[in-house]
Amino acid sequence: MNDERVDADAWERSGVPTPEALTATAEAAVRAAGDYLAERFRDGGTVGDFQTDDVKAEADEAAERRVFDRIHEDFPTHSLHGEESGRPGEGPVEWVVDPLDGTNNYAIDYPSIATAAAARVDDETLVAAIYEPLVDDCYVAVQGDGATLDGDPLTTTPRDRPLDRSTVSLVVGLPAVRDDALHAETRAVRTALTERCKRVLETWSPCVDWGLLARGSIAGIVCAYPDPFEQEAGELLASEAGVVSTSTDGYYVGAVDEETLDALVESLPAHATE
């Protein structure tokens, strides 16, 4: 996703709902899935099918159905692109959905999960919602109109700490997990970050990390070959909250200020900073 904002006329295009309508649907959809996941989590219904580099839980598909069904209640012609499946549509809006961000966490009863949905038109993310059901936090971002947390305006507030006393998040997408060369590359990035930061956080639930960054609780995030399902929502949330960022070859780096951003970019492999 680039940093250019959609102009005001984008909301007037034929078939594109208002930002208010998209926002209401996005929040309702992620809450529908998140509430289901929270109930299953607390009841102990989280067992997953562990595979070599991923885990699938029946809850992923059930949560995705809830997101899809809720979006189609309001916008039956919109396209839906989920981590588990998709539904074609004729309208100009495509929704990118991660129904259960943190499936591995969910499967082992580790309480770090989220649901994300992003509405996109012409490769621009216009609206995004991220819901953390176990703590009942809902982040919403509208391109050009800022971000909110549980309905209140959200602006990133940097902590006055040097990088060697700060925490950053490292998000490694499945492409880098499954490719030997990329896997080795991201190990080097992890080592470089560890040498510069107090703590490198790897929650395996990127949307939770995006929320921490938007709040200013962590100093930055480095996404290596990230998966799109949480990335689209996360980038818009960060941008609208005031996070500074750059995208390079295979990487997205976001930070609470320019000095931290520059330091994190220095941790990337040479080909990603040219």
N, C-alpha and C positions, 0 to 999 in steps of 0.2 A: 504494500500500500504506500503511495507517495504522500507527501506532506501538504499537497495543495488541497485547498478546501473547495467543495462543490459550491458554485455560485448560487445565488438566491433563485435563479430561474430553474435550477434542477428540481426544486420542489413543485414546480408548475408543469412539469412534463406530463404529457398524457399518460395516464395509468399509474403514476407514482403518487402514493398517498402522502399526506402531510407528515411532517416530522412528529407531530403529536400523535397521530394515528399509529405510525410505525413504532414509536416509543412505547405506547400503551400495549401494543401487541407483543413486542419483544419482552417487556417485563412480565406480562402475564404468562408467556410461553415458558420462560426460564423458571418462573415460580412453580408452574404446574409440574414440570419435571423434577425440580429440586425438592418440592414437598414430598413427592413420591419417593425419591431417593432417601431423604431423611427418615421417613417412616420405615423403609426397608432396613436402613442402616441400624436404627435403634432396635428393630426387632431381630437383628442378627441375620437378615437375609441377604448376605453379601458375598457368598461363595462364588468364585470365578473359575474359568477354565484357563489355567496357566499354560502359556506357550513359550517358545524359545525367547522371544523378545517383546512379548506383549501378553496381556490377559484380557479375556472377554468375559463379561458378566451378562447374564440375562437381563439385568437391570439396565444395561446400556441401550438395548433395543427397546425395552419398555419405556424408558425415559425419552428416547428419541421419538417414539410414537406420540407421546404426550406433547412434546414440543411441536411436532409437525401438525398434529390435529388442532392444536390451539391456534397456530398461525393460519391454517386453512379455514378456521371458523370465520376469520376476518377477511382473509385474502385468498380465496380458493384458486386463483390463477397464478399465484406466485410460485416460483421454482424453489425447491428445498434441497439443499446439499448438506447431508449429514455425515458424520464419521462412520456410521453404520450402513446408511443407505441414502436414497434420494428419491425425489418425486419431481418429474418435469412439470413445467408450467408455461403459460403463454404470455404472462405479464412481464414487464421490464425489471421487476425486482427479484433478486435471488437472495435467499437466506442461507447463510453458512452457520452450521450448528454443531456444537460439541455437547451432546446430551449428558455425558458424564466425564468431566475432566478430572482425572485422577483415578482411573479405573483400578490400577494396581493398589492404590491406597484403600479404595473401597473394598476390594477383595480381601484385604487383611485387617479390616476394621480400623484402619488408620484415619482419623477424622480430618482429612484435608481433601475436599472435593468441591466441585463447582459445576454449574451448567452455563453455557454461553450461547448467544445467538447474535448474529450480525446481519443487517439488511444492506444489500449492495446493489448499486445501479451503475452500469457502465464501468465496472471494475473499481468503483469508489464505495467505501463503507460509509453509509450515511448515519446509521443508528446501530448501537450495540448495547447489549445488556449482559451482565455477569451476575449470577446469583450463587452465593455460598450458603446452602440451606442449613448446615449444622450450626452456623452462627447467625443466620438470618440477616445477612448483609447483601444488599442488592445495589450494584453499580450500574449506572446508565450513562451513556455518552451520545451526544448528538453533534454531528460535524458542524463546527462553527458556532455552537451554542453551549459548549462546556460539558462538564461531567457532574454527576450527583452521586451521593452515597445515601441510600435510604431516603431519598427526596431532598436532601440538603446539598447545597453547592459544595463541590470537592475541588480543592486546589492543592497540588503537591507542595508540601512544606519541607524543604531540605533540613536535615539535622546538621548542626555545625560540627562535623567530624571529618577528619582526614580519611582517605581511603583505607589506610591500614588499621583503622578502628571502625570500619563500616562493613555491612553485610551486603552482598550482591547475589542475585539469582542467576543460575546457569540453567538454561532450558535446552535440552538436546532432542531434536526431532527424530522420528523413526528413520528417515533417510540416513542419518549419521550413525544410528544404532546398527543398521543392517549392512552398511558398506564398510569394509575393513579400513580403507584409506581414510574415509571421513571419520570413522571411529577413532583412529589414531590421532587425527588432527584435533578432534574435540578433547581428547585426553590432554594434549599439549596446552590447549586453551584453559582447561581446568587447572592444570599445574601453574600456568602463568597467573591466573586470577588468584589462586591460593597464596602465591608469593606476594601479591600486592594488597590483598584484602584481609580483614580480620576473619571473615567467614564467607564461604561460598555455599549458598543455599540451593539444594536440589530437592524440591518437594514432590516432583512428578505430578504436580497439579499446577500448570503454568498460570491458569486464571487466578488462582489464589495469590501467586506472586505478583501478577499484574495489579491486583488490588493493593497489595503492600507497597508497590512502587508508586501508585497513584496517590496514596496517603503520605508518602515520604518516609515510611517505616523502614524501607531498605533503600540503599543508595543508587542501585542500578540493576539492570537486567541484561544479560547477554543470551540471545537466542541463536543457536547454531542449527542451521537447516531445519527451521521449525515447521511443524504441521500447521496447515491453514485454519483448522477448525477452531482453535482457540486464539490463534495469532491475529486474525482480523478484528475480533472484538477487543483483544488486549491492546493492540496498537492504537485504536481509536480512543479507548479509555485513557491511555497514557497521554496521548497528544492533547486531548481536551482538558485533562487535569493540569497540563503545563509541563509535562516531562519533555526534555530535549532528547533528540534521537538522531541516529543515522542508520541507513541500511547499506550494506556492502554485499559483496559476492557470498551469498549463503548465510549472511548474518544480519541480525537486527540488534542494535545496542541502544538502550535507553537509560537515562540517568537524571538525577534530580538537579544537576547543574552542569554547565559546560566543562568545568575543570574535571569533574568526575567522568564525564563522557569521554573526554580526550584520553584520560588514563586508562579507561576500559578498552577503548579502541586500540591502544598500544599492546594490549594482550592478545589481539587477534593474529592469525597467521598472515604472513606478508602479502599473499595473493588477495586477501580480503580487504586490505587497506590501500591498495594501489588505485 
